[in-house]
């Protein structure tokens, strides 16, 4: 370490939500709404990448992961660990740099009185997701097992 993680827009963030919320909302829409409309299923606000990085440092009990603006990489090229990190997360890069905001007004209106809500993304939610990921060896299937 250190590993700088590109944070192109410090005012933007990730649209993270628990799969159980998504599933309940999606089923509700399929069962109760007319076809042909558009509903955004997302949390109330984007989660700053810096917060996800801080939660990762805490969960992994390490230091050295830091958000960095895009222009830092033209001034100070990526080090070897940053290049490795970039290669593993390349598929997620556009999502991590996406600054779009989605209106949830229609979705929120539909949820009133249903008991369906997206919980706030805090450390306890992050930790629960990460513990699950560790328990199922998430990510290991991305790489083929070595052949003897």
C-alpha positions, -999 to +999 in steps of 0.1 A: +000+000+000-008+029-007-035+023-032-053+053-046-088+046-060-100+069-086-129+090-074-137+112-104-165+131-088-164+135-051-199+149-052-212+118-070-214+083-056-225+047-060-262+036-062-260+007-038-290-011-024-297-045-007-309-072-030-338-080-008-351-044-012-346-046-049-365-079-051-394-068-030-397-035-050-394-053-083-421-078-074-444-050-061-440-032-095-446-063-115-478-071-095-493-037-091-482-013-119-491-008-156-466-018-182-446+008-201-436+032-173-401+038-159-393+034-122-359+039-107-351+014-079-323+029-059-314+042-025-324+077-014-290+091-023-258+079-039-231+066-015-198+085-018-170+063-030-149+077-002-173+062+023-171+028+007-133+030+008-134+040+045-158+010+053-134-012+033-104+000+054-123-007+086-136-041+075-102-053+063-084-036+092-059-019+069-047+015+059-035+029+026-067+028+005-074+064-004-098+081-028-080+103-054-092+126-081-087+115-117-062+142-124-038+127-098-031+098-121-019+119-149+005+137-125+015+106-105+011+074-126-004+044-109+020+022-089+021-016-093-006-023-067-028+004-082-024-012-116-033-046-101-064-032-084-074-015-116-072-048-135-094-066-110-120-038-109-119-027-146-155-040-152-168-018-124-149+013-133-177+030-153-201+023-125-177+037-099-173+069-119-210+074-128-223+107-116-259+103-127-287+110-102-320+092-105-354+105-095-371+081-072-403+102-068-426+077-087-410+048-069-413+065-035-450+073-042-457+036-049-440+025-017-461+046+006-479+023+030-463-009+017-436-013+044-410-016+016-381+007+021-344+009+013-324+010+045-296+036+048-263+023+036-242+024+068-213+003+081-236-024+095-251-030+061-217-030+044-203-054+070-232-078+067-227-079+029-189-083+032-193-111+057-216-129+034-192-124+005-164-139+025-185-169+037-193-179+001-158-172-013-173-145-036-150-137-064-131-170-065-152-182-094-139-153-115-106-171-119-103-207-130-088-232-105-052-241-112-047-273-132-024-299-117 
